């Protein structure tokens, strides 16, 4: 997971910074439409229509 985190920081440093602080990312970000958030493992994960399903968190938001 460390490699994934480093790649995310390399490509989306501003988004990682804002999401880590609980803030909204810039509307011009390519991630905006994916409803991103920081998972408890520190990685950016995306929201989805599965959010209200009965699936586990890992099934809803796979790494």
Beta strands, then each sheet from edge to edge (+ up, - down):
strand 1: 36-38
strand 2: 44-46
sheet 1: 1+ 2-
end
